[in-house]
Structures are given as structure tokens and as C-alpha cells.
Amino acid sequence: MLYPTLWRSQAAPSVWDELSSARREMDRVFDRFFNQPTTAQGLAVWAPAVDVRETNDELHVTAELPGLKPEDVNVTVENGVLTISGEKKQEIQEGKEDENYYLFERRYGRFERSFTLPRTVNADQVKARFENGILTVSLPKAEAAKPRKVQIEVNGKAR
């Protein structure tokens, strides 16, 4: 989460600096203690890691979805919002007496990530590609939003 920052000189810390530092330390303690965010029902929540990058022509959203198949994933664009959702199903095999789980760290269940798109995205031409557990969504920019070179006139003549 982003918090506003007040820029200060190297003077002695104020009460606000000390309170902010205490809050950050408490956040770290709770993060270590609880380790994972949970839903109201107490179930572990997971969300895929996502990268967003921009070129002159497009925005690219890349999501890591290991262990999923393309049919487990949905990509929608509606009212200026890109939503990536799906479900990662648990692979536990029950009924085997000679197997025991000693560590269970992988997360399963439904997920959803939503991103508000800039008005410059041409929503009708969005494309998605899924390869080796990586989903890449390409969001082309409208022609009017792409950078263009402007001619400079000097004394009524173009340079």
C-alpha cells in the first residue's frame, strides 16, 4: 500500500516520524505472524503476481499463473476495467495411506485482479496470450494517444 510521504530535512525526527516508524514495525510483525491475507471466512487468499509495462503503442499486463490451463483463466474488459480471474484447483490425492503432507505452502482457489485502464486504450483490440503458465494481455493504444513528432516552424518555414 502506498502512503503519502512528507519530505523533511535531516533534522531530528518528529512525533509523526516516530509514529510512522512504529506503524511500519507493527505492519512487519503482523505480516510475519499471519503470513497470508485471509477472507472473512479465514481461508487463505492468493493473487497472481502481475507486471504492467508500457510501450509507445501498447500496454502489456503479464501475470504468472503456474499450474493453470488457459481454460481456467478469464480475461474481460468492461467499462474501462481489465479483469483477470480464474481458479487454481487443489491437487491433493485423498485415500492414499502411504502419503502424508508435512508442508503445505501452495495456494489454491479463486482469484481476481482488476486494473483501471486509461482512456487511451483501444478496448476493442485487446488480445491475450497464454504460454507456459504466463498470461500476457496486450492493450493497444488509440492512434490519437500514440506519440508523434511535431514540426517546428521558424519564420514561417518548417524545419
C-alpha positions as CSV (number, residue, x, y, z in Angstrom):
1,M,0.0,0.0,0.0
2,L,1.3,3.5,-0.8
3,Y,1.3,6.1,2.0
4,P,1.9,9.8,1.4
5,T,5.4,10.9,2.3
6,L,6.3,14.2,3.8
7,W,9.8,15.3,2.8
8,R,11.9,16.5,5.7
9,S,15.4,17.8,6.1
10,Q,17.8,15.8,8.2
11,A,16.6,17.5,11.4
12,A,15.6,15.5,14.5
13,P,12.7,13.1,14.0
14,S,9.3,14.5,14.8
15,V,6.5,12.7,16.7
16,W,4.9,11.9,13.3
17,D,8.2,10.2,12.2
18,E,8.2,8.1,15.3
19,L,4.5,7.1,14.9
20,S,5.1,6.2,11.2
21,S,8.1,4.1,12.2
22,A,6.1,2.3,14.9
23,R,3.3,1.6,12.4
24,R,5.7,0.2,9.8
25,E,7.2,-2.1,12.5
26,M,3.8,-3.3,13.6
27,D,2.9,-4.0,10.0
28,R,6.0,-6.1,9.7
29,V,5.2,-8.0,12.8
30,F,1.6,-8.8,11.7
31,D,2.8,-9.7,8.2
32,R,5.2,-12.2,9.7
33,F,2.7,-13.6,12.2
34,F,-0.2,-14.0,9.8
35,N,1.9,-14.6,6.7
36,Q,-1.0,-14.6,4.3
37,P,-4.1,-12.4,3.8
38,T,-7.4,-14.1,4.5
39,T,-11.0,-13.8,3.6
40,A,-13.8,-13.2,6.2
41,Q,-14.2,-17.0,6.4
42,G,-10.5,-17.4,7.4
43,L,-9.5,-19.1,4.1
44,A,-6.1,-18.2,2.6
45,V,-6.3,-15.8,-0.4
46,W,-3.9,-15.7,-3.3
47,A,-3.5,-13.5,-6.2
48,P,-1.1,-14.0,-9.1
49,A,2.0,-11.7,-9.4
50,V,1.5,-9.2,-12.2
51,D,3.8,-6.9,-14.2
52,V,2.4,-3.8,-16.2
53,R,4.6,-2.2,-18.8
54,E,4.0,0.4,-21.5
55,T,5.5,0.9,-24.9
56,N,4.7,3.7,-27.4
57,D,2.0,1.5,-29.0
58,E,0.6,-0.7,-26.2
59,L,0.2,-1.5,-22.5
60,H,1.2,-5.1,-21.6
61,V,-0.1,-6.9,-18.5
62,T,1.8,-10.1,-17.7
63,A,0.5,-12.5,-15.0
64,E,2.2,-15.5,-13.5
65,L,-0.3,-18.4,-13.4
66,P,1.8,-21.6,-12.8
67,G,-0.2,-24.8,-12.9
68,L,-3.2,-23.3,-14.6
69,K,-4.5,-24.1,-18.1
70,P,-5.9,-21.5,-20.4
71,E,-9.5,-22.8,-19.8
72,D,-9.0,-22.0,-16.1
73,V,-8.5,-18.3,-16.8
74,N,-10.9,-15.5,-17.8
75,V,-9.9,-12.1,-19.2
76,T,-12.5,-9.4,-19.6
77,V,-12.5,-5.7,-20.5
78,E,-15.6,-3.8,-19.4
79,N,-16.3,-0.1,-18.7
80,G,-12.6,0.7,-18.8
81,V,-11.5,-2.1,-16.4
82,L,-9.4,-5.1,-17.3
83,T,-10.1,-8.1,-15.1
84,I,-8.1,-11.3,-14.9
85,S,-9.8,-14.1,-13.0
86,G,-9.9,-17.8,-12.6
87,E,-9.4,-20.7,-10.3
88,K,-6.4,-22.8,-9.3
89,K,-7.6,-26.3,-8.3
90,Q,-6.1,-28.2,-5.4
91,E,-4.2,-31.4,-6.5
92,I,-4.3,-33.4,-3.2
93,Q,-5.0,-37.1,-3.7
94,E,-7.0,-38.5,-0.9
95,G,-7.2,-42.1,0.2
96,K,-3.5,-42.9,0.0
97,E,-2.4,-44.4,3.3
98,D,1.3,-44.3,2.5
99,E,1.4,-40.5,1.8
100,N,1.4,-37.6,4.3
101,Y,1.7,-33.9,3.8
102,Y,4.3,-32.2,6.0
103,L,4.4,-28.8,4.4
104,F,1.5,-27.2,2.5
105,E,2.5,-23.7,1.1
106,R,0.9,-23.6,-2.3
107,R,-2.3,-21.6,-2.5
108,Y,-5.4,-22.6,-4.3
109,G,-8.9,-21.2,-5.0
110,R,-10.4,-18.4,-7.0
111,F,-8.5,-15.3,-7.8
112,E,-9.3,-11.9,-9.4
113,R,-7.2,-9.0,-10.4
114,S,-8.7,-5.8,-11.8
115,F,-6.9,-2.8,-13.4
116,T,-8.5,0.5,-14.4
117,L,-7.4,1.3,-17.9
118,P,-6.5,4.7,-19.2
119,R,-8.9,6.2,-21.8
120,T,-6.2,5.9,-24.4
121,V,-6.6,2.1,-24.6
122,N,-8.5,0.7,-27.6
123,A,-10.6,-1.8,-25.7
124,D,-11.9,-3.4,-28.9
125,Q,-8.5,-4.7,-29.9
126,V,-7.3,-6.2,-26.7
127,K,-5.5,-9.6,-27.1
128,A,-4.5,-12.2,-24.6
129,R,-1.8,-15.0,-25.0
130,F,-1.2,-17.9,-22.6
131,E,2.1,-19.8,-22.7
132,N,3.9,-21.9,-20.1
133,G,1.9,-20.5,-17.2
134,I,2.3,-16.9,-18.3
135,L,-0.7,-14.8,-19.4
136,T,0.2,-11.7,-21.5
137,V,-2.6,-9.2,-22.2
138,S,-1.8,-6.6,-24.9
139,L,-3.8,-3.5,-24.8
140,P,-3.2,-1.3,-27.9
141,K,-3.4,2.4,-27.6
142,A,-5.7,4.5,-29.8
143,E,-3.9,6.3,-32.6
144,A,-4.6,9.7,-31.1
145,A,-2.8,8.6,-27.9
146,K,0.4,7.5,-29.6
147,P,3.4,9.9,-29.6
148,R,4.0,11.8,-32.8
149,K,6.7,14.2,-34.0
150,V,5.6,17.8,-34.3
151,Q,7.3,20.0,-36.9
152,I,8.7,23.3,-35.6
153,E,8.2,26.4,-37.8
154,V,10.9,29.0,-37.9
155,N,10.0,32.3,-39.6
156,G,7.0,30.6,-41.3
157,K,9.1,27.6,-42.7
158,A,9.1,24.1,-41.4
159,R,12.5,22.8,-40.2
